[in-house]
Amino acid sequence: MTSVVLADDQHLVRAGFRSILDGEDDIRVVAEAADGDSVVRVAREHLPDVVLMDIQMPGADGLEATRRIAADDRLDGVKVVILTTYDVDDYVYGALRAGASGFLVKDTEPMELIHAVRVVARGDALLAPRVTRRLIAEFAGWAARPAPSPRLNALTEREREVLTLVAEGLSNDEIAQRLVLSPATAKTHVSRIMAKLRVRDRAQLVVLAYESAMVTPGWLD
C-alpha cells in the first residue's frame, strides 16, 4: 500500500486529490497539511511514501519544506512531488535541487496523478523525457553552477556515459537501446550511480549532471 501526504493550502485541492487517490486499492492518503511547517511535522509522524507538495503555502513554502524533508535522515524514504500551477515554473528547478523527485501541474488528469504517485513510490523520478528536456533546458542556462563534483571521479567511463543519457531524459529502456544493453543492466547501472553519488533518485542525477557541466542545454539544438 502506497501512503501519501497532501500538502496544499487550498482545502478543495486537497479534497479533490484525496477523492482520486483514495479510490485506488493500492494508494491511501494518510494525512493532509496546509502549510510547509505542518507538512514536515506530518511527514515525520506518518513516514509516507510520497508527499504531494504545493509550492506556495503560508509559513515555510513548499521549497523550504522539501529541503527539510530531503535533509532529514529519518525521512530518507519519503519522496516529494512538487505541485505547480504551470508546467514551467521558476520554483521547479530549485525544488529539484532541494530534493524533489519531480513535479506535476495541478490540472493534471486523474490517471496521470495516480500514475505519478506509483512511479515515485517505486523509486523512479517523475521526469519523463519531454519534461526533462523542457525543464532542465529552460533553467540550466542560468542556474549557478559549482565546479564539477569530485564525486564524479568515482564513476567508471560506462557509468559516466549512462549518467549523461539519464540527464538527456532517456528512460532505462532507451539507455539500453542506445548502449546495446539489456534493460536490467541499464537499471543496475543507474542504481549503482545513484549509490556512488549519494543521491536520492533519478531527478537528482539530472541536476548533478547539469550542474557539473557533463551536459548542457545545447544538446537539444
N, C-alpha and C positions, 0 to 999 in steps of 0.2 A: 504494500500500500504506500503510495507516494503522498507525503504530507506537505501541505502548502500553507504559508502565511501570506495574507493580503495586506499590503501597506499602501493606503491611499487616503487622503483627507476627505474625499467625497464618499459619503455613505452609499449613494446609489451605484457608484462604480464598483465598490466592494461587493454590494449585494448582487450585482449583475454577474461578476466573475464567480462569486460563490455558487450561484444557481447553475452556472455552466459546469464548473469543476465538480461539484458535489453530485452531479448527475452521472458521473463515471464510476464504475465499480472499483477502479484501481487508484483513485485520487480522493483525498479528503482534505478539506480546509480545516485546519486545527485552530487558527486564531486570526484576528484582524488587528490592525493598528492604524491610527490616524495621523501619526507624526513620526519623524525619524528617531527620536529618543525612545518612543514606545516600541518601535519595531525591533530595535536592538535588544531591548529587555524581553520582548516576547520570543525572539529567536533563541535567546539563552534559555528560556523556560521550556520551550517546546522542541528545540532542535529539529526544525523542519528540514525536509529535503530541498525545498525551493521557497524562496521569497519573491513574490511579485511586488516590485518596489517602484512607487511613483517618485519622480524626481522632485517635484515642487510640493513640499509639505511644510507645515508650521514647525518651528524649532529647528532641530537638525534636519537638513534636507535629505533627499534620497541618496545623494552623492556621499555625504558625510556618513550616513548610516551604512552604506555599502562598504565604505572604507573601514569602519569599525568592525563590521562583521568579518571582513576578509582578514583583518589583523588579529582576530581573536582565535587562538588555537582551539578553544572549545567548540568553535563553530566551523571547523575546517571542512565538515561535510555539507555545510549549508551553501546552496547555490543561489545567487541573486540574478533575477531578470529585471532589467530596468523597463518601466512603462513610460512611453513618451507620447506626446500629442502629435508629433510629426516624425516621419521616418528618417529624417536627418536633423539632429538636434545638437546644439553647441555643447550640451552636457554629456552626450553619449561617449565621446572619446575619453573624457575624464572619468566616466563611470567604468569603462573597461579597464583603464589604468588602475582604478581604485579596487578592482577585483570582481566586477560583474561578469557573468557568464554570457551575456548577450542582452538583447533588447527586443521589445515588442511595441508596436503602435497600439494605442488604446482602442481604436476601432477595428482591431483585427477580428477576423471571423472566428466564431466559436471553436470550430475544429482546429484552426491554427493555434488557438490558445491552448487547447488540450494537448495537441502535438508538441508544442513548445515546452510545456511542463514535463512531459515524458522524456523529451530529448535531453533537457538539462538535468533531470533527476538521474538519468543513467550515466551522467558524467561528460556528455558532449556539450560543446559550446553552441549557443543559439546564434550562429553566424553562418548563414547559408552563403554560398559563393557570391550571389548577387549582392547581399548585404555587405559582405566583407569588401567587395570591390568599391561600392558606393561610399561606405562609411569611412574606411581607412584611407582611401584615396582623397577624400574630402578634407580630412584633418591631419594626415601625416605630414603634409607640406608645411604646416605652420606650428605643429606641436613641437615643443622644446625637446631636443634630442641629446641625451647624455652620450658620453663616449661608449663605444661598443662594450657590452657587458663582458667581464672576464669569465663569467660562467660559460660563455660560448666556447671557450677553449676546451671544455670537457667533451664536446661533441666530436664524433667522427665525421669524416668527409661525407659519408652517406647520410648521417643524421642532419648535417647542415643542409644537404640537398632536400631532404624531406621537410625540414623546417621552412625553407624558402617556399616550397609548394603549399604548405599549410597557410603561410602568410598571403599567398596569392589567392586563397579562397578555395582550394581544391579539397574535396572530400577524400576519405581514405581510399575509396574505390577509384577515384580519379588519380590519386597519387600512385596507386598500384599499377594502373594502366600506363601512366607516364614513365614509371621506372621499371616496368616489367616485373612486378612483384605480385604476390598473392595479396588479397585484401587483408588477410590475417597478419601477414608480415608487415604491411604498411601500418596497421593499427598498433602492432607491437613497437614499431619504430617511434610512432607518435607518443605512446605511453612512456617509453624509455626516455625520450627527450624531455617530457614534462617532469619526470622524476629527476633527471640530471639538472634541469634548470630550476627546479623547485617552484613550479608554477601550479596554480590550482586547476587550470583547464586549458582547452584549446584557444579560447579567446585571449588568454594571457600570452600564449605563444605568438599570436599575431601581433600584439602590441610590442612585445620584446623584439621581434624580428624587425619591425619598422623602426623602433627607437634605436636599434643597434645598426641601422643602415644596411641590413642584409638585403632588403628590398626597398624600392622606392615607388612612389605613385607612377613614375614614368613607364612601368611595365604595362600599364593599361593602354598606352598610346599605340 
